[in-house]
Amino acid sequence: MREIILISFLGPDQPNQFTRLMQVLSVHSLQILDVGQAVIHHQSTLGMIIHSEDQTATALAMKEILSLAEETNATVHFKTISEAEYQQWVKDGGQVKYLVTVLAPALNATHLEAVSQLVSSQGFHIDRITRLSDRLVLDHHQQSAPACIQFGLSGKMLDAQAMRNACLGLSSNHNIDIAVQEDNVYRRNHRLVCFDMDSTLIEQEVIDELAREAGVGVQVAEITERAMLGELDFQQSFRARVALLKGLDSKVLASVAQRLIITQGAENLISTLKSLGYKTAILSGGFQYFAEYLQQKLGIDEVHANILDIQDGLVTGEVKGQIVDGARKAQLLQELAAKYGISTAQVIAVGDGANDLPMLSLAGLGIAFRAKPLVRQNARQAISTVGLDGILYLLGVHDKDIHRV
């Protein structure tokens, strides 16, 4: 008579324990239908589903497994599964899976309770939980990296917008970041990352820095803020701001570049992406001079930004060529994807302003980084509580694989 049995082990993790268990199953010709194991602080949880047509062989194997468990101070539990239950389990395995990644400088039980309640309220079931961040040290003064927990979900996405709104609300209430992604082949095969520059790769808005040097800081900052909030057309506002820089000594550009502050986590992110074979690009509504400066400093593959017109050592108040606005960023993203022979689903885009939304929407993974409310609400993913290297967690990268700079 056919038997299907779930075997669950809990006990100290010991050398050769799994090998000895496999030997028992092999001797009695039991088929393994599924197996999984997790170890936390030397405590092992092991589960497997076995199948046999021979009840005697199954009984003998179970007897030996009980002896092995007693010998290794483990607890073992056997549960019979009906064929109907097993067939339904197999069928459910073909459903779309999702990943929920939770990020914060620190995570506690309140945060995880809130996330699990949100997941359940949307009709999902938690299949697995994985910690991607390093193990916590007891001395909090030594803890520098953020915390990250990843939930593997099964179920059907009934209302993506409702799920997104619930995540945004939870993020705001608890000061955590929550990303929900379909766990498909594209999530595991991104190949190109396109970054905005100002307030993304660097903390400043370069045009504001130049404006202060030109003595028009207040006027330009006001226009910049309204443009970032989406209240003004980018091209018009950009030309208006650049016009205010007319007469600025071009020597100032070098000193401004020297005082640019690289965003927290940017160097770790770029160095890790490079080690993993990713291509990187800056697609900026800022200026080419500063994008090229960052290219050399961080090792970015390509840069596309606005060229500030300079004649006789002075800024003319105009730019050369086509302005890189939101539409141009999206176009450049498509061109780069074609250049590298990949689909836009394999591209990651990162930005903070309204003019980044077109490329964030086009990319397979669009991330609003420390963004304005309008951008956070319209981007599929948002990170606000940790540095740029938090993006690596959304790719499933573990802390031990991050290149700390």
RAUR-V677623 format. One record per pair of residues at least 4 apart in sequence whose ideal C-beta (glycine too) atoms are under 7 Angstrom apart, sorted by the first residue. I is the first residue (numbers start at 1). J is the second residue. Records with the same first field share a line. If there is no record, write none. Layout:
I->J / J
//
This chain:
1->55
2->53
3->52 / 55 / 58 / 80
4->49 / 51 / 81 / 83 / 86
5->50 / 58 / 78 / 79 / 80 / 81
6->47 / 49 / 79 / 81
7->47 / 48 / 50 / 65 / 76 / 78
8->47 / 76 / 77
9->44 / 46 / 69 / 74 / 76
10->45 / 74 / 75
11->44 / 69 / 72 / 73 / 74 / 75
12->42 / 43 / 44 / 72 / 73
13->39 / 42 / 43 / 44
14->72
16->20
17->21 / 72
18->22
19->23
20->24 / 68
21->25 / 65 / 68
22->26
23->27
24->28 / 61 / 64 / 65 / 68
25->30 / 32 / 50 / 61
28->57 / 60 / 61
29->57
30->50 / 52 / 57 / 58 / 61
31->50 / 51 / 52
32->48 / 50
33->49 / 50 / 51
34->48 / 49
35->48
36->47
37->44 / 45 / 46
38->45
39->43 / 44
49->81
52->57 / 58
54->58
55->59
56->60
57->61
58->62
59->63
60->64
61->65
62->66 / 78
63->67
64->68
65->69 / 76
66->70 / 76
67->71
68->72
69->74 / 75 / 76
81->85 / 86
82->86
83->87
84->88
85->89
86->90
87->91
88->92
89->93
92->154
95->154 / 156
96->156 / 182
97->152 / 153 / 154 / 183
98->124 / 153 / 157 / 180 / 181 / 182 / 183
99->150 / 151 / 152 / 181 / 183
100->115 / 119 / 151 / 153 / 178 / 180
101->148 / 150 / 179 / 393 / 394
102->107 / 111 / 115 / 148 / 149 / 176 / 178
103->146 / 148 / 176 / 177 / 383 / 385 / 386 / 390 / 393
104->111 / 146 / 147 / 175 / 176 / 177 / 385 / 386
105->146 / 385 / 386
106->147
107->111 / 112 / 147 / 149 / 176
109->113
110->114
111->115 / 174 / 176
112->116 / 149
113->117
114->118 / 170 / 174
115->119 / 170 / 178
116->120 / 126
117->121
118->122 / 166 / 170
119->124 / 126 / 151 / 153
120->124
122->163 / 166
123->155 / 156 / 158
124->153 / 154 / 155
125->153 / 154 / 155
126->151 / 153
127->152 / 153 / 154
128->152
129->149 / 151
130->150
131->149
132->148 / 150 / 393 / 398 / 399
133->145 / 146 / 147 / 148 / 399
134->145 / 399
136->143
137->142 / 143
145->399
146->386 / 390
148->393
157->163
159->163
160->164
161->165
162->166
163->167 / 180
164->168
165->169
166->170
167->171 / 178 / 180
168->172 / 376 / 377
169->173
170->174 / 178
171->176 / 177 / 178
175->385
176->385
177->382 / 383 / 384 / 385 / 386
179->381 / 394
181->187 / 394
182->187
183->187
185->189
186->345 / 346 / 364
189->346
190->346 / 347 / 348 / 364 / 365 / 395
191->278 / 279 / 340 / 342 / 346
192->278 / 279 / 281 / 336 / 337 / 340 / 342 / 346 / 347
193->273 / 278 / 280 / 348 / 350
194->281 / 283 / 333 / 336 / 347 / 349 / 359
195->200 / 201 / 282 / 350
196->200 / 283 / 284 / 350 / 351 / 352 / 353 / 356
197->201 / 202 / 282 / 284 / 286 / 290 / 291 / 294 / 305
198->202 / 204 / 205 / 206 / 284 / 286
199->203 / 205 / 352
200->263 / 350 / 351 / 352 / 369
201->263 / 266 / 282 / 294
202->260 / 261 / 262 / 263 / 294
203->261 / 263
204->208 / 209 / 260 / 261
205->224
206->210 / 256 / 286 / 287 / 290
207->211 / 220 / 224 / 241 / 286
208->212 / 217 / 220 / 221 / 224
209->213 / 256
210->214 / 245 / 248 / 252 / 256
211->216 / 217 / 220 / 221 / 244 / 245
212->217
213->248 / 252 / 256
214->244 / 245 / 248
216->220 / 244
217->221
218->222
219->223 / 244
220->224 / 241 / 244
221->225
222->226
223->227 / 232 / 237 / 240 / 241
224->228 / 241
225->229
226->231 / 232 / 237
227->232 / 234 / 237
228->353 / 354 / 372
229->354 / 372 / 374
230->354 / 374
232->236 / 237
233->237
234->238 / 285 / 325 / 326 / 355
235->239 / 323 / 325
236->240
237->241
238->242 / 285 / 323
239->243
242->317 / 318 / 319
243->317
245->315 / 317
246->315 / 316 / 317
247->314 / 315
248->252 / 314 / 315
249->313 / 314
250->310 / 313 / 314 / 315
252->256
253->257 / 289
254->258
255->259
257->290 / 293
260->290
262->266 / 267
263->387 / 388
264->387 / 388
265->269 / 387 / 388 / 389 / 390
266->270 / 298 / 388
267->271 / 298 / 405
268->272 / 389 / 402 / 403 / 404 / 405
269->273 / 388 / 389 / 391 / 392
270->274 / 280 / 298 / 299 / 300
271->275 / 403 / 405
272->276 / 392 / 397 / 402 / 403
273->278 / 280
274->278 / 299
275->403
279->301 / 340
280->300 / 301
281->300 / 301 / 302 / 303 / 304 / 336
282->291 / 294 / 295 / 300 / 303 / 304 / 305
283->304 / 324 / 329 / 332 / 333 / 359
284->291 / 305 / 324
285->306 / 324 / 325 / 355
286->290 / 291 / 305 / 306
287->291 / 305 / 306 / 308
288->292 / 303 / 305 / 306 / 307
289->293 / 308
290->294
291->295 / 303 / 305
292->296 / 303
293->297
294->298 / 300
295->300 / 303
302->336
304->324 / 332
305->324
306->319 / 323 / 324
307->319 / 320 / 321
308->315 / 319
309->316 / 318 / 319 / 320
310->314 / 315 / 316
311->316
319->323
322->328
323->328
324->328 / 329
325->355
326->330 / 355 / 356 / 357 / 358
327->331 / 358
328->332
329->333 / 355 / 356 / 358 / 359
330->334 / 358 / 359 / 362
331->335
332->336
333->337 / 344 / 347 / 349 / 359 / 362 / 363
334->338 / 344
335->339
336->340
337->342 / 343 / 344 / 347
342->346 / 347
344->362 / 363 / 364
345->364
346->364
347->363 / 364
348->363 / 365 / 367
349->359 / 360 / 363 / 366
350->367 / 369 / 391
351->356 / 359 / 360 / 368 / 369
352->356 / 368 / 369 / 370 / 371 / 372 / 375
353->372 / 375
354->374 / 375
356->360 / 375
357->361 / 375 / 378 / 379
358->362
359->363
360->366 / 368 / 379
361->366
365->381 / 394
366->379 / 380 / 381
367->379 / 381 / 382 / 383 / 391
368->375 / 376 / 379 / 382
369->383 / 388
370->384
371->375 / 376 / 379 / 382
373->377
374->378
375->379
376->382
381->394
383->390 / 391
386->390
389->402
392->397 / 402
393->397
397->401 / 402
//
